[in-house]
Amino acid sequence: MWRKRIKEQWDNQCAYCGSTENLTIDHVIPKSKGGTNFTQNVVCSCLSCNGSKANTEWKEWYLNQEFFQESNKRRIQEWIGHKEDGKVKLYRCKPRRNFIPNAA
């Protein structure tokens, strides 16, 4: 259900190239580089883009693609919470595990 919703949010198109074929989910910030499974860190991606990007930094990879579009870059940045000042809201999320800080 979660994957389906992510794909629907991206109009069943790859967030990077716009393809509607072989769609999957890509971690924008790879888990191997500290990315999370939060919704803000995953986008709809075709298998080709997902495999090509692998665990590289998404913006560096995307800027070098022939299908690069500024509008898609902005949409991805908004999705993951980037701001012009470089801060990422994604890392401000805290786990929702019945954890009560300073509980005595």
C-alpha positions as CSV (number, residue, x, y, z in Angstrom):
1,M,0.0,0.0,0.0
2,W,2.8,2.4,0.9
3,R,4.6,1.8,-2.4
4,K,1.4,2.3,-4.3
5,R,0.8,5.7,-2.6
6,I,4.3,6.9,-3.4
7,K,3.8,6.0,-7.1
8,E,0.5,7.7,-7.1
9,Q,2.0,10.9,-5.6
10,W,4.4,10.9,-8.6
11,D,1.6,10.3,-11.1
12,N,3.0,6.8,-11.8
13,Q,6.0,8.4,-13.5
14,C,9.7,8.2,-12.7
15,A,10.6,11.3,-10.6
16,Y,13.8,11.6,-12.6
17,C,13.1,10.8,-16.3
18,G,9.3,10.6,-16.4
19,S,9.1,7.0,-17.6
20,T,5.9,5.0,-16.8
21,E,7.6,1.7,-17.4
22,N,9.1,-0.7,-14.7
23,L,8.4,1.6,-11.8
24,T,9.9,1.0,-8.4
25,I,10.8,3.0,-5.4
26,D,14.2,4.8,-5.0
27,H,15.8,6.1,-1.8
28,V,16.8,9.6,-2.8
29,I,19.4,9.6,-0.1
30,P,20.7,6.0,-0.2
31,K,20.3,4.0,2.9
32,S,24.0,3.2,2.7
33,K,24.6,7.0,3.1
34,G,22.3,7.5,6.0
35,G,19.0,7.8,4.1
36,T,15.8,6.6,5.9
37,N,12.7,4.8,4.9
38,F,10.6,7.9,5.6
39,T,8.2,8.8,2.9
40,Q,10.2,12.0,2.2
41,N,13.2,10.0,1.2
42,V,11.7,7.8,-1.4
43,V,10.4,8.7,-4.9
44,C,8.9,6.7,-7.7
45,S,11.7,5.7,-10.0
46,C,12.0,3.4,-13.1
47,L,14.4,0.5,-12.8
48,S,16.8,2.1,-15.2
49,C,17.2,5.3,-13.2
50,N,17.2,3.4,-9.9
51,G,20.0,1.1,-11.1
52,S,22.0,3.9,-12.7
53,K,21.8,6.2,-9.7
54,A,22.7,3.3,-7.3
55,N,24.1,4.8,-4.1
56,T,25.4,8.1,-5.6
57,E,24.3,11.5,-4.4
58,W,21.0,12.1,-6.2
59,K,21.6,15.7,-7.3
60,E,25.1,15.1,-8.6
61,W,23.8,12.1,-10.6
62,Y,20.6,13.8,-11.9
63,L,22.4,16.9,-13.1
64,N,24.5,14.7,-15.4
65,Q,21.6,13.0,-17.0
66,E,20.5,13.9,-20.5
67,F,16.9,13.9,-19.4
68,F,17.6,16.4,-16.6
69,Q,14.8,18.9,-16.0
70,E,14.9,21.8,-13.6
71,S,11.2,21.4,-12.8
72,N,11.8,17.7,-11.7
73,K,14.8,18.7,-9.6
74,R,12.7,21.3,-7.8
75,R,9.8,18.8,-7.2
76,I,12.2,16.3,-5.8
77,Q,13.8,18.9,-3.5
78,E,10.4,20.0,-2.3
79,W,9.4,16.4,-1.7
80,I,12.4,15.6,0.4
81,G,12.3,18.9,2.3
82,H,15.3,20.7,0.9
83,K,15.3,24.4,1.3
84,E,17.5,27.0,-0.5
85,D,19.6,27.3,2.7
86,G,20.6,23.7,2.2
87,K,18.8,22.4,5.3
88,V,17.0,19.1,5.0
89,K,13.8,18.6,7.0
90,L,14.1,14.8,6.5
91,Y,16.7,14.5,9.3
92,R,14.5,16.4,11.7
93,C,12.1,13.6,11.8
94,K,12.2,11.6,15.0
95,P,11.3,7.9,15.4
96,R,7.7,7.3,16.6
97,R,8.4,4.5,19.0
98,N,6.6,4.9,22.2
99,F,9.7,6.6,23.5
100,I,9.3,9.2,26.2
101,P,12.5,11.2,26.8
102,N,13.5,11.8,30.4
103,A,10.9,9.4,31.7
104,A,11.5,8.6,35.3
